[in-house]
Every structure is written in structure tokens, then in C-alpha cells.
């Protein structure tokens, strides 16, 4: 049975590889530009400074960052009208997701506009962590960061590349 699963994955990957060039022409996913990268780095640095000043810690792009995000939210350290800093929290969340899943930051552009998204490489499967916290915080909610993180992992798990040694 393990050989059959590997065969099915191989066939699926072959199909995916043959459809990617056609998708590339009209794909809503594109690489981050220099400005995007600089903006995101500055936003994460802003949260890094907040973590250092308030908790004496530092961000590590690991699950421990989720605890800092939750503490920032619970203590109300970012006002509900401060969308930019709320979205910076989402970028930190996205960096943790990227580290855990191998997903990468891209620009996703559609009829609703241009967004920074965390995508499975060479696909259009994306998450939008920048707004996962900010949309909730903007209406006065105190989101459960670990719950949102786990739900995001569940959503993307079926489309993540599988490690052949996990079978």
C-alpha cells in the first residue's frame, strides 16, 4: 500500500508540473518586490521591539512567538484602531507558519486588490496571515492566536508537499 500512495503522489506531481507553465501566465501569485520585503521587515522589527521592551524577549520565527503575540493581544498593547501594527502581528504569525510549513511569502493579486500572502511554492494555495488577527482585533475581539495558527495549519495541510519519509 505505501508504494501505491507514492505512485499516486508521483502521478499527481506530474500533473501539477505540467499545468504550472499554463498557470504562470495568469497566476494571481507573484514574487514579493523589494518594497514589500522592506515594509514587512520593518513591521516585524516593530513587533520585535515591542516584545523586547514589554517582555524582555525576542522573536525566533518559532511557535514561542505565538505566546508573545497572545500576550500582546491580551494586554491590549495595540489599539483596536492601529491596523498597521495589528497587521504586523499577522506578519509575525505568518513567519511562524512559513518556518513550520515551508510556505513562502508572495504577493496575491485579485479583484479585491493586492495582498501579501503565504503560499505553497509553485501553487496558488495561499493563506493570508496579515489579516488573520487584525480583522478580529479591529472589532474589539481578543483572538486566540494558537487556535488561529492551528486552523491555518489544518486548512493548508492537504496541499503541502509530503515528505516521502513520512509514509
Phi, psi and omega in degrees: 000320179301326180293323179296317179299318179296320179297315180298318178298318180297315178298315180299318180295321178298318178296316179299314182297325181283338180269343183299316180301321179293322180292328187301327182296323185242017184292135175282356184259129176219164181295150173295141174274172180302317181298318178301313182298317180294317179298313181296318179298319179293321180294316178296321178299326178297317179288323176302317179295319178298316179297317180296314183291319186274325188238354181068024182242188176215154178284144183231008185054042177224176183299339177297335177296331180298324178296319177297316179300317181296320179295321177299315180294310183299326180275357179065035183286346176238123182296148182293347177264357183267075184300319183301313181287327175298317179292331175297323174301319178296327177292321176296315176303315179298322178296323177293314178301318180298316180297322183281333189246343186084004176292162183228154177284135176219174169262133178242120183238126178217194181298338179274351179127200185248128181227153170272127186228154176259117188236153170288124183306142178064025175220178174252016178277112187226153169246158181236070184294339181302325182254000181299325179264319187297322180295326178285316182294326182297336179258014174090009178276158175247088187296149175274103187299315180297321179296315179297318178301311181295322177295321178296317177299317179298319181297321187267344184308317182296340183251001177285144175301139181268138175283125183297342181273354179278343185291000000 
